[in-house]
Amino acid sequence: MPETRLLDPCEMRVLGALLEKEQTTQDQYPLTVNALIAACNQRSNRDPVTELTETQVVETLDRLGFDGLTQRRDGARVERWEHCLTRRWHLTPSRKALITQLLLRAAQTPGELRVRTERMQRFETVEDVLQKLEDLAEEPHVLVHEQERRPGQRETRWMHSLAAVDPSAPDAPDDVRPGSELEQASRDRGPSTLERLQAVESSVEELRSTTARLEEALHQLRCELGD
């Protein structure tokens, strides 16, 4: 098992979101709490879709921080958070991409993982994915495991070994199982007011970052021109 306690669904989603944004939007990482809420609750590349509140995310960050899995970024004008998993779990870029997708979507086939990690890490073949999964399943950090093929499944699926309850297991509680009534209701309702507000706040953060880079580039240009 990995050198950490097992994680609840909120903790898995928060860590998965932090890992994903570190790899796909580096200019916005570490994340503000608002940006992290939006990342946790986004409706794409998430299974199940969640509606975590600010209280849930902040309390989750505190728990993870107490265990050394997340930390605040010092010196930032706005409080930002980052994960502390790269060294702790010895994550190379390819391993990090796989763990990220497994945290965000639970059990998947090597072929699904190859497609879904494209933005984070390119794997040439499914066999490359399988080799990395097998590496992650070895001691001392058993981060993933291969599930037994179930009736009707054509391929075996891989799951991370970090969950206190396996969300894809047949006997998993309804509130954490993909395809549950709670998840379907969340999909049918469409984006909530909170989700729309969080998306706007995330966009504002991105615009501020872009503006800061443009101002810095303009300043450098003026210096070069002697203005």
N, C-alpha and C positions, 0 to 999 in steps of 0.2 A: 504494500500500500504506500501511497505518497506520504511524505513527512508533513502531514497536516490532518486535521480532523475532517470528517465527512461534512459535506455542505448541504444546506437546505436549498429549496428552489430559488429563493430571492438571492442568496449568496452566489449560486451558480450563474444566474442571469447578470448580476452586477459584474462579476469577474469576466464573464464572457463578453460583455459589452466593452469593458475597459480594454481587454485584449484585442478585440476587433478594431476599435477606433485607433488604438496605438499603431496598428498595421495599415489601416486604410485612410485615415485622416491625421497624419502625423502633425500637421500644422495646428491642429486644434487640441492635441493631447499634451499633457493631462487634461481631464475633463472637469468642468464645473459641475456642481450638483444638478443644475437644470439640464445641461447637455447630457449628463449621464442618465437622468430620468427619461429623456427623449430616446436615448440609445437603447435603454432597457425595453421601452414600450413600443418601439417602431414595429410596423406591421409587416415589413419585409425581412426575410432571412431570420425569422424567429418561429419557434414551434415548441411550446404553445405561445400565442400572443398574450402579453400581460398588460395590466394597468396598475403598475406599482405607483404608490403615492410618494410624495417627498419624504414623509415620515418613515416609510418602509425603507427607502433607499438610504437615508441618512443613518438610520439604526443599523442597517446592514453594513454600511461602510465602517461604522464604529466597531461592530463585532469583528469584521475582517481585519481592521487596523489593530485591534487588540491582539490578534493572533499573528500579526506581521505579514498579512497577505495583501494589504493595501496601505497607502500612506498619503498624507497631504504633501503637496509640493510647496516647499518653503520659498518665501520671497515673492509669491504671486500676489498681484493686487486683488484678484478675486480668488477665493479658495478653490483649489483644484485638487483632483485625486488621481492617483496612478496605482497600478498593481505592482506587486513585488514578487512575481512568479518566475521571471526569466532565470535568475540564478538559483532560486529555491528548488525549481523542478528541472534545471538544466535544459532549458528549452532552446533549441536551435530554431531558426526561422521556419523550417518545414514542420517541426514538431509543434511549434506554437500555433501555426495555422490550423493544424488538425485538432488540437485541443480546443481552440476557439470555436470551431464549428460544432464540435461535439457538445460543448457547454451550451451553445445557443439553440441546438436542434435535437439533442439527445442521439439515440442510436441511428447509424447510417451505414450504408454499404461503402466499400472503398471507391466505387465508381461515383457515387453521389458526392463523396468528400473531394474527389479530384475536381469535379465541376465547381463545387461551392467554395473551394479555397483559392480559386483562380486569381482573385484580386489581392490576395495576401501572399501566396506562394504558388508558383507554377510547378506542377508535377507532369513529367512527360508521359508517364504510363500509369495505369492502375496498379501495376506491380510495384512501382516506386512508392505509391501510397501505402500499399500493403506492407512493404518493408519497413517504413517508418512507424506504422502502427505496431508491428511486431517489436520494434525497438522500444516503443513506449510501454509495451506490455511486459518488459523484462525488469528484473530487479536491478538496483534497489528501489527505483521509483516506478511502481506499477500504476501508471496513470490511465491505462485503457485495458479493456478486455474484449474478447470476441464472444458474442452471444451465440447460444445454440440456435440453429435454424428452426423456425417455427412452421407449423403447417401452413401451406400456401405461399411461403417465402421461397423465392428462387435463389437468393444469395444470402450469405450470412451477413450480419450487421455487427458493427463495433460500437462500443459505448465507453465513455470515460468511467473511471473507477472512483469518482469523487462524491457521488450522491448518497445521502443517507437513505433515500428511497429512489429506486430506478423509475423515472417517469414513463418509460416505455413498457414496463412490466405489466402483465395482465391484471395483477392484483394491486396495482398502484392506486392511491387515492384519486378520486375524480378530479380534485382541484389541481393536480400536478400532471395528469396523464394527457398526452397529445390526443386531440379528437374528443375531449370531454365536452359535456354540455356547457360547462362554464367557459371553455375556450371558444366553442361555437357561438355562444351568445355574445362574447366579446367581438368576434369577427362580424356578426350580423349587425351590431349596433353602429359600426362605422366609427371614425375618429371622434373622441369625446372633446369637449371644450378644453379640458386640461391638456390633452394630446396636441391639439392645434396650437395652444399657447406655448407649449414646450417646443414645438417645431419652429415657431416664430422666434423664440428666444435662442434656439440653436442657430438659426439663420443669422440673427443679429451678432452672435458671437463670431460667426464665420466672417461676416462683413467687417467687424472690428479688426479681426486678424489681418484680413486683406488690406484694409486701409492703413494699418500700421506698417505693413511691408511696403506699400506704395510710398508712404511718407518717407521711409528710410531710403528707398531707392532714389526718390527725388532729392533728398538731402545729399546723397553721395554724388549724384549728377551735378548739383550746384557746386559742390566742392571741386569736382574735376574741371568745371568750366570757370572756376574762379569767381563765382557769383557770391 
